[in-house]
Amino acid sequence: MGPAWNNIITHQLRNSVLNLLLPFRRRPISNMAWRCSGTSNSELIENLWRNQLIHDQGVKEAFLKVDRAHYAPAMPYEDSPQPIGHAATISAPHMHASAIENVLPYLTPSSSPRRILDVGSGSGYLTHVLAEMIGGEGLVVGLEHIKELRDLGERNTRKSTRGSELVNNGVVRYRVGDGRKGWAEEGESDWDVIHVGASAKEVHPELLNQLKAPGCMFIPVDDDTSGISQSVWRIEKDAQGQIKERRLFGVRYVPLTDAPTN
């Protein structure tokens, strides 16, 4: 067995261990994650594109603009979730791609600037990608329940010239708060898109109420009280305020929790 096969087996084994320890996507797509990993940001994104985990050219271009090494320094170009501290993780790139593509119609230009809420923003990676998706205009708020994670997100975003520009211009903002209750920025709490990056016990009414009409939410929700089985739901609110829910796939995410008291 040659070195190439040894590298492939090592790669598969490492991702298998990570999938046991960290949130994972329970569908066939997760089995090809090792094939999407790369040695550079562009190779990672090209692999996601080649394996049809990214379908839209605009989504591909947005991901190419954001170097994952600024947000996951240990193994930045692995298509696997990784710990970032404080019992939080950065999701696998294929999961971030799915999140973006499932809310894509609500990220395109509109008559008014887009407003996006990223609950459980963690490393800040997807917050930055969302800002690129709306062309560096409008508003993207990354919301964290722990100040250290809020600070981490902003610090990571500022590692690039483009990220610093987005923060300085107020397009990307990081805040501390209970994501289960949503967020009001400058007195306004209506959002075109709400992305939730941790599992919720339910679709919290506050989040649903803050979703614009029309608007879209991407949220992992516990299937039962055990919290072991979870599913991602795509929730749309139409212009008349009617709600349409669709289950996308099973996942395992860290939960939305209270901030530590000590």
Sequence and secondary structure as in RCSB ss.txt:
>XXXX:A:sequence
MGPAWNNIITHQLRNSVLNLLLPFRRRPISNMAWRCSGTSNSELIENLWRNQLIHDQGVKEAFLKVDRAHYAPAM
PYEDSPQPIGHAATISAPHMHASAIENVLPYLTPSSSPRRILDVGSGSGYLTHVLAEMIGGEGLVVGLEHIKELR
DLGERNTRKSTRGSELVNNGVVRYRVGDGRKGWAEEGESDWDVIHVGASAKEVHPELLNQLKAPGCMFIPVDDDT
SGISQSVWRIEKDAQGQIKERRLFGVRYVPLTDAPTN
>XXXX:A:secstr
  HHHHHHHHHHHHHHHHHHHS  B SHHHHTHHHH  SSHHHHHHHHHHTTS   HHHHHHHHHS GGGT  SS
TT SS EEEETTEEE  HHHHHHHHHHTGGGTS  SS  EEEEET TTSHHHHHHHHHTTT SEEEEEESSHHHH
HHHHHHHTTSHHHHHHHHTTSEEEEES GGG   BTTB  EEEEEE SBBSS  HHHHHHEEEEEEEEEEEESST
TSSSEEEEEEEE TT  EEEEEEEEE   B       
